[in-house]
């Protein structure tokens, strides 16, 4: 699978390799100055920008009636769950409690 970026690397890069690179630089940041070529470019850009995410079918329905479209609570819950899955270092960041100010106009 190609990572589809413009880092100059012509061969496909597997997400597993990207995850390993990410884990390595998180655990051993002192290796960053020794990286060269595509690895250095990927770290400079941010490993996550090079990872391929599978499209979510609900968001690619070309037959959808966009005039009648609305975001439901279930849509929001799915989006937050997907965020937590894809961004484990930031899981919970989108959680919020809504407080209604009864005195607000």
C-alpha positions in Angstrom: 0.0 0.0 0.0 1.4 3.3 -0.9 1.4 6.0 1.7 0.5 8.6 -1.0 2.6 11.6 0.3 5.3 13.6 -1.4 8.3 12.6 0.6 10.3 11.3 -2.3 10.0 7.6 -1.4 8.8 5.6 -4.4 8.1 2.2 -2.7 5.0 1.4 -0.8 5.2 1.8 3.0 3.1 -0.4 5.2 1.4 1.2 8.2 3.1 -1.4 10.4 6.5 0.1 9.5 5.2 3.6 10.2 3.8 2.4 13.6 7.2 0.9 14.4 9.0 4.1 13.4 6.6 6.1 15.5 7.1 3.9 18.5 10.9 4.0 18.1 11.1 7.7 18.0 8.8 8.0 21.0 10.8 5.6 23.0 14.3 6.7 21.7 14.0 10.3 20.6 17.8 10.5 20.5 17.8 8.5 17.2 16.1 11.3 15.3 19.3 13.2 14.3 20.6 9.9 12.8 17.6 9.3 10.5 18.1 10.0 6.8 16.1 10.1 3.5 12.4 9.1 3.7 12.6 8.2 7.4 13.8 11.7 8.3 11.2 13.3 6.0 8.4 11.2 7.6 9.5 12.1 11.1 9.8 15.8 10.1 6.2 15.7 8.6 4.8 13.7 11.5 4.4 9.9 11.2 0.6 10.2 11.4 0.4 12.3 8.2 1.9 9.4 6.2 -0.4 6.7 7.6 -3.4 5.5 5.5 -6.8 5.4 7.1 -9.5 3.2 5.7 -12.5 5.3 4.6 -15.7 5.1 6.6 -18.5 4.0 4.4 -21.0 6.4 6.0 -18.9 9.3 4.8 -18.6 8.2 1.1 -22.2 7.6 0.2 -22.6 9.4 -3.1 -26.3 8.8 -3.2 -27.0 10.6 0.0 -29.6 13.3 0.1 -27.4 16.2 1.2 -30.4 18.7 1.3 -31.9 16.7 4.2 -28.6 15.8 6.0 -28.1 16.4 9.7 -25.5 15.3 12.3 -27.1 13.0 14.9 -25.9 12.2 18.4 -25.0 8.7 17.0 -22.8 10.3 14.3 -21.0 12.3 17.0 -20.5 9.3 19.2 -19.1 7.3 16.2 -16.8 10.1 15.3 -15.5 10.5 18.8 -15.0 6.7 19.1 -13.1 6.7 15.8 -10.9 9.6 17.0 -10.1 7.7 20.2 -9.2 4.6 18.1 -7.1 6.4 15.6 -5.5 8.9 18.0 -4.8 6.8 21.2 -2.4 9.4 22.5 -5.2 11.9 22.5 -8.1 9.6 23.4 -10.7 11.4 25.5 -9.7 14.8 24.2 -13.0 15.3 22.5 -15.1 14.2 25.5 -17.0 17.1 26.8 -19.9 17.8 29.2 -22.4 20.4 28.0 -23.5 22.8 30.6 -26.5 24.9 30.0 -26.4 28.4 31.6 -30.0 29.0 32.6 -29.3 32.7 33.1 -27.9 33.2 29.6 -30.0 35.1 27.2 
